[in-house]
Amino acid sequence: MMGSEAHEKRPPILASSQQDLSPRLAGVGELKHYLCGCCAAFSNVAITFPIQKVLFRQQLYGLRTRAAVLQLRRDGLRNLYRGILPPLVQKTTTLALMFGLYEDLSCLLHRHVSAPEFATRSAAAVLAGTTEAVFTPLERVQTLLQDHKHHDKFTNTYQAFRALRCHGIREYYRGLVPILFRNGFSNVLFFGLRGPIKEHLPTATTRSAHLVNDFICGGLLGAMLGFLFFPVNVVKTRIQSQIGGEFPSFSKVFKTIWLERDRKLANLFRGAHLNYHRSLLSWGIINATYEFLLKII
């Protein structure tokens, strides 16, 4: 994602101090981008996990919000945070990579590729998103742990990973195609639009005002992208809820879901309103926390 406000004020890609880091890659020494991304993700997951579980049930079964909440109530408080370890590990790792690699790769590409800044930053965003996909197994296991159909098969992350082992390494990466598509394009849009959106917000003169602006900026972008890529996540969730068997294509699974939901776009987006509000909160927390930590570290 785009750098902090302080980062935006220096020359387009490299500050003079970074030019003195040769022969190291510019930005590699700035591990604070990785650390801030990690901490921002931790805060987000801890706060929004219950909302994510409601959304997950809606994506998988096409339930209304009330029905999904009642289903979680029947599962009990003991199971409310069941499956939190995989997203906690995944999000802290992937967001650290997303923020950190974006900064490092932007600098690297700018130094060695003769292309417009927009192109190098977009390429850096796609590459960062592709790298995040390495951790697909964690997202895969999270899907299985949140699906109540698998509650009697395994009770924790280790058992879920072990259950997949007999099916081979490919089973851990079920759903990789929609994840690559989602990560790459959403990163390009997030990093590319974050700066322009913040510029149109009221000028902040205090630390608290900056925090509010960062929350609004991140929240609006997260909500917009969450809605835009909601059908992709619906297909991804269906693909990853399966254990063993064939690996159906994205188009085949999409067609199946489309027919199951009476060929109505509204049914395909069932749960999108909750995802919108969850993304608004999640990315508001992530962006505000990231920028705040970036300023104080």
TAGI-V958607 format. One record per residue. N is the residue number from 1. RES is the residue in three letters. SS is DSSP state (helix for helix, strand for strand, loop for the rest). PSI is psi in whole degrees, -180 to 180 (NA if undefined). NEAR is the number of other C-alpha atoms within 10 Angstrom. Layout:
N & RES & SS & PSI & NEAR
N & RES & SS & PSI & NEAR
This chain:
1 & MET & loop & 170 & 25
2 & MET & loop & 154 & 20
3 & GLY & loop & -180 & 20
4 & SER & loop & 175 & 18
5 & GLU & helix & -39 & 15
6 & ALA & helix & -37 & 10
7 & HIS & helix & -37 & 16
8 & GLU & helix & -23 & 12
9 & LYS & helix & -17 & 10
10 & ARG & loop & 175 & 11
11 & PRO & loop & 159 & 9
12 & PRO & loop & -51 & 11
13 & ILE & loop & -47 & 20
14 & LEU & loop & 136 & 17
15 & ALA & loop & 160 & 15
16 & SER & helix & -34 & 10
17 & SER & helix & -33 & 8
18 & GLN & helix & -30 & 17
19 & GLN & helix & -18 & 13
20 & ASP & loop & 1 & 10
21 & LEU & loop & -7 & 13
22 & SER & loop & 141 & 8
23 & PRO & loop & 7 & 7
24 & ARG & loop & 158 & 11
25 & LEU & loop & 138 & 15
26 & ALA & loop & 130 & 23
27 & GLY & loop & -20 & 23
28 & VAL & loop & -35 & 19
29 & GLY & loop & -16 & 12
30 & GLU & loop & 70 & 13
31 & LEU & loop & -8 & 12
32 & LYS & helix & -29 & 19
33 & HIS & helix & -39 & 28
34 & TYR & helix & -45 & 23
35 & LEU & helix & -44 & 21
36 & CYS & helix & -39 & 26
37 & GLY & helix & -40 & 28
38 & CYS & helix & -48 & 26
39 & CYS & helix & -38 & 19
40 & ALA & helix & -41 & 25
41 & ALA & helix & -40 & 27
42 & PHE & helix & -47 & 20
43 & SER & helix & -42 & 16
44 & ASN & helix & -49 & 21
45 & VAL & helix & -43 & 22
46 & ALA & helix & -35 & 13
47 & ILE & helix & -39 & 13
48 & THR & helix & 3 & 15
49 & PHE & helix & -45 & 20
50 & PRO & helix & -37 & 17
51 & ILE & helix & -40 & 15
52 & GLN & helix & -36 & 17
53 & LYS & helix & -39 & 22
54 & VAL & helix & -46 & 25
55 & LEU & helix & -41 & 24
56 & PHE & helix & -46 & 22
57 & ARG & helix & -36 & 24
58 & GLN & helix & -40 & 24
59 & GLN & helix & -41 & 27
60 & LEU & helix & -40 & 21
61 & TYR & helix & -3 & 14
62 & GLY & loop & 28 & 21
63 & LEU & loop & 156 & 19
64 & ARG & loop & 163 & 16
65 & THR & helix & -46 & 17
66 & ARG & helix & -43 & 11
67 & ALA & helix & -40 & 14
68 & ALA & helix & -40 & 21
69 & VAL & helix & -43 & 19
70 & LEU & helix & -36 & 12
71 & GLN & helix & -41 & 15
72 & LEU & helix & -36 & 18
73 & ARG & helix & -39 & 13
74 & ARG & helix & -33 & 10
75 & ASP & helix & -26 & 13
76 & GLY & loop & 159 & 10
77 & LEU & helix & -32 & 10
78 & ARG & helix & -32 & 8
79 & ASN & helix & 1 & 16
80 & LEU & loop & -43 & 16
81 & TYR & loop & 18 & 13
82 & ARG & loop & 128 & 19
83 & GLY & loop & 9 & 22
84 & ILE & helix & -26 & 20
85 & LEU & helix & -48 & 16
86 & PRO & helix & -49 & 22
87 & PRO & helix & -30 & 22
88 & LEU & helix & -47 & 21
89 & VAL & helix & -44 & 17
90 & GLN & helix & -50 & 24
91 & LYS & helix & -42 & 25
92 & THR & helix & -37 & 24
93 & THR & helix & -48 & 20
94 & THR & helix & -38 & 26
95 & LEU & helix & -34 & 26
96 & ALA & helix & -43 & 24
97 & LEU & helix & -40 & 22
98 & MET & helix & -50 & 28
99 & PHE & helix & -48 & 26
100 & GLY & helix & -49 & 25
101 & LEU & helix & -35 & 25
102 & TYR & helix & -45 & 29
103 & GLU & helix & -47 & 26
104 & ASP & helix & -45 & 21
105 & LEU & helix & -33 & 22
106 & SER & helix & -45 & 24
107 & CYS & helix & -44 & 23
108 & LEU & helix & -48 & 19
109 & LEU & helix & -37 & 18
110 & HIS & helix & -34 & 19
111 & ARG & helix & -31 & 15
112 & HIS & helix & -5 & 8
113 & VAL & loop & 129 & 11
114 & SER & loop & 89 & 10
115 & ALA & loop & 159 & 12
116 & PRO & loop & 152 & 9
117 & GLU & helix & -37 & 15
118 & PHE & helix & -42 & 12
119 & ALA & helix & -43 & 15
120 & THR & helix & -39 & 20
121 & ARG & helix & -38 & 25
122 & SER & helix & -43 & 20
123 & ALA & helix & -41 & 19
124 & ALA & helix & -39 & 28
125 & ALA & helix & -43 & 31
126 & VAL & helix & -44 & 23
127 & LEU & helix & -39 & 19
128 & ALA & helix & -42 & 27
129 & GLY & helix & -37 & 28
130 & THR & helix & -40 & 19
131 & THR & helix & -38 & 17
132 & GLU & helix & -32 & 23
133 & ALA & helix & -13 & 22
134 & VAL & helix & -28 & 14
135 & PHE & helix & 22 & 19
136 & THR & helix & -38 & 19
137 & PRO & helix & -33 & 23
138 & LEU & helix & -41 & 21
139 & GLU & helix & -36 & 23
140 & ARG & helix & -47 & 27
141 & VAL & helix & -38 & 25
142 & GLN & helix & -42 & 24
143 & THR & helix & -45 & 26
144 & LEU & helix & -40 & 23
145 & LEU & helix & -28 & 24
146 & GLN & helix & -17 & 22
147 & ASP & loop & 117 & 17
148 & HIS & helix & -17 & 15
149 & LYS & helix & -20 & 10
150 & HIS & helix & 7 & 15
151 & HIS & loop & -31 & 15
152 & ASP & loop & -3 & 7
153 & LYS & loop & -37 & 13
154 & PHE & loop & 153 & 15
155 & THR & loop & -8 & 14
156 & ASN & loop & 175 & 17
157 & THR & helix & -42 & 19
158 & TYR & helix & -44 & 11
159 & GLN & helix & -36 & 14
160 & ALA & helix & -44 & 19
161 & PHE & helix & -40 & 17
162 & ARG & helix & -35 & 11
163 & ALA & helix & -28 & 14
164 & LEU & helix & -19 & 18
165 & ARG & helix & -38 & 13
166 & CYS & loop & -14 & 10
167 & HIS & loop & -3 & 13
168 & GLY & loop & 166 & 10
169 & ILE & helix & -31 & 11
170 & ARG & helix & -31 & 13
171 & GLU & helix & -31 & 19
172 & TYR & helix & -24 & 21
173 & TYR & loop & 24 & 19
174 & ARG & loop & 131 & 24
175 & GLY & loop & 13 & 27
176 & LEU & helix & -39 & 22
177 & VAL & helix & -53 & 14
178 & PRO & helix & -30 & 20
179 & ILE & helix & -43 & 20
180 & LEU & helix & -44 & 19
181 & PHE & helix & -47 & 16
182 & ARG & helix & -49 & 23
183 & ASN & helix & -47 & 21
184 & GLY & helix & -54 & 22
185 & PHE & helix & -36 & 16
186 & SER & helix & -35 & 22
187 & ASN & helix & -43 & 26
188 & VAL & helix & -46 & 22
189 & LEU & helix & -41 & 16
190 & PHE & helix & -51 & 19
191 & PHE & helix & -35 & 20
192 & GLY & helix & -29 & 17
193 & LEU & helix & -14 & 16
194 & ARG & helix & -45 & 19
195 & GLY & helix & -53 & 17
196 & PRO & helix & -39 & 11
197 & ILE & helix & -43 & 16
198 & LYS & helix & -32 & 17
199 & GLU & helix & -25 & 11
200 & HIS & loop & -2 & 10
201 & LEU & loop & 159 & 12
202 & PRO & loop & 142 & 10
203 & THR & loop & 128 & 11
204 & ALA & loop & 134 & 12
205 & THR & loop & -9 & 8
206 & THR & loop & 165 & 9
207 & ARG & helix & -40 & 11
208 & SER & helix & -36 & 11
209 & ALA & helix & -40 & 13
210 & HIS & helix & -41 & 19
211 & LEU & helix & -43 & 20
212 & VAL & helix & -45 & 15
213 & ASN & helix & -41 & 23
214 & ASP & helix & -38 & 28
215 & PHE & helix & -46 & 23
216 & ILE & helix & -45 & 22
217 & CYS & helix & -51 & 26
218 & GLY & helix & -41 & 27
219 & GLY & helix & -45 & 25
220 & LEU & helix & -44 & 21
221 & LEU & helix & -44 & 22
222 & GLY & helix & -42 & 27
223 & ALA & helix & -43 & 23
224 & MET & helix & -47 & 17
225 & LEU & helix & -35 & 20
226 & GLY & helix & -40 & 24
227 & PHE & helix & -43 & 21
228 & LEU & helix & -42 & 15
229 & PHE & loop & 13 & 17
230 & PHE & helix & -47 & 21
231 & PRO & helix & -34 & 20
232 & VAL & helix & -41 & 18
233 & ASN & helix & -31 & 20
234 & VAL & helix & -47 & 25
235 & VAL & helix & -42 & 25
236 & LYS & helix & -43 & 25
237 & THR & helix & -43 & 23
238 & ARG & helix & -43 & 17
239 & ILE & helix & -44 & 23
240 & GLN & helix & -10 & 23
241 & SER & loop & -8 & 21
242 & GLN & loop & 142 & 16
243 & ILE & loop & 121 & 16
244 & GLY & loop & 175 & 12
245 & GLY & loop & -166 & 8
246 & GLU & loop & 165 & 7
247 & PHE & loop & 89 & 15
248 & PRO & loop & 150 & 12
249 & SER & loop & 163 & 13
250 & PHE & helix & -46 & 16
251 & SER & helix & -37 & 10
252 & LYS & helix & -44 & 11
253 & VAL & helix & -40 & 17
254 & PHE & helix & -43 & 20
255 & LYS & helix & -40 & 13
256 & THR & helix & -47 & 12
257 & ILE & helix & -41 & 21
258 & TRP & helix & -43 & 16
259 & LEU & helix & -40 & 12
260 & GLU & helix & -32 & 13
261 & ARG & loop & 31 & 15
262 & ASP & loop & 27 & 11
263 & ARG & loop & 35 & 13
264 & LYS & loop & 127 & 11
265 & LEU & helix & -36 & 11
266 & ALA & helix & -38 & 11
267 & ASN & helix & -32 & 18
268 & LEU & helix & -31 & 22
269 & PHE & loop & 16 & 17
270 & ARG & loop & 124 & 22
271 & GLY & loop & -7 & 25
272 & ALA & helix & -33 & 24
273 & HIS & helix & -40 & 15
274 & LEU & helix & -39 & 18
275 & ASN & helix & -36 & 25
276 & TYR & helix & -49 & 21
277 & HIS & helix & -36 & 17
278 & ARG & helix & -43 & 21
279 & SER & helix & -38 & 25
280 & LEU & helix & -46 & 23
281 & LEU & helix & -48 & 21
282 & SER & helix & -54 & 26
283 & TRP & helix & -22 & 25
284 & GLY & helix & -46 & 26
285 & ILE & helix & -47 & 24
286 & ILE & helix & -51 & 27
287 & ASN & helix & -43 & 28
288 & ALA & helix & -43 & 23
289 & THR & helix & -44 & 21
290 & TYR & helix & -50 & 27
291 & GLU & helix & -38 & 22
292 & PHE & helix & -48 & 19
293 & LEU & helix & -35 & 18
294 & LEU & helix & -32 & 19
295 & LYS & helix & -29 & 14
296 & ILE & helix & -16 & 6
297 & ILE & loop & NA & 9
